[in-house]
Amino acid sequence: MSKMEESKKRMAAFQQVSKEALAAMTEEAKKRTSGHLKETPLQYSPVISADTGVYVYLKLESEQVGGSFKARGAFNKASVLASKGIRRVITASTGNHGIACTLAMNSYGIECRVVIPTTADPEKKRKLEENGGHLLQLGAEGGESETHARSLADLENIFYVSPYNDYDIMAGQGTVALEILKQLPSVDAIFASVGGGGLIGGIAAYIKTKKPQCKVYGCSPEMSKVMHESVKAGVIVNEESYETLSDGTAGSVEEDAVTLPVCKDFVDEWVLVTEEEIAYEIFYCLKNHNKTVEGAAGVALAAVRKCRAQLKGQRVVAVMCGANISPRTLKGIVEKFS
């Protein structure tokens, strides 16, 4: 059996989990995590709305515990693991997932080691260290770090927590959609950035169960678009990724990712954006809203702007997925557009 045939066989098995089951898991995740996490603001943006002719709302996951949406999946997973008596885990991260896992696992008394790439954003590395993260720097990008972490987990017989390839993680991220429907029941479309697909998969499964007429847009940088290409191919296509401001979505994706069938079946449209477009939206949020957002958040807002012609008059949410950007990167962007 070829590698592609093996991957397709695994994907067929994963499709047994329905969107309704994932939506139910998301509602359970909300109950588990509500005592640990914020219900983040949904802020209407009159400035962006005037620019685009679209009613644009910002879901400020940049103000979540740990500075990103990743806390949602991490705290949900930590709760599940603690209930099973697991006391040691290892994970891999480009930064945000590691920060979230360190916070979540510590709160449940679970020892957590984090494998990060050698190219990790310095600000995210600093926050990991400040939060007591036990760090190992292995691999040039996120996918390589995941491979190293899984090998260590097998070698030491400890639990590996994937940043996205896990239904508990995806269900936790889906609580973003649950809150959006509560805060804006009339929402017409949701835009979110895509790396391994945990965030967009959780959002899409919940939305297509509860409000199927609402469109879900997956947004990626042109420089790293593995899930974008994988959805087109029907299997994981780990093409080369290049340096991008959206470091939180960059890198390869595991071949048996449970997120692929969810992304393929429930995400309506896929949008690619340039580095220039990402940088502009980071600057735009700082200038017009006094909000610091990272590259992956800029991806979602850039995609809204790119699709504005087809969204005229609609109520659209852009998920501002995180705020963890290095001061040096932010300074360079501000100097460029000021």
Buried (B, 14 or more C-beta within 10 A) or exposed (E): EEEBEEBEEBBEEBEEBEBEBBBBBBBBBBEBBEEBBBEBBBBEBEEBBEBBEBBBBBBBBBBBBBBBBBBBBBBBBBBBBBEEEBBBBBBBBBBBBBBBBBBBBBBBEBEBBBBBBEBBBEBBBBBBEEBEBBBBBBBEBBBBBBBBBBBBBEEEEBBBBBBBBBBBBBBBBBBBBBBBBEBBEEBBBBBBBBBBBBBBBBBBBBBBBBBEEBBBBBBBBBBBBBBBBBBEEBBBBBEEBEEBBBBBBBBBBBBBBBBBBBBBBBBBBBBBBBBEBBBBBBBBBBEEBEBBBBBBBBBBBBBBBBBBEEBEEBBBBBBBBBBBBBEEBBEEBBEEBE
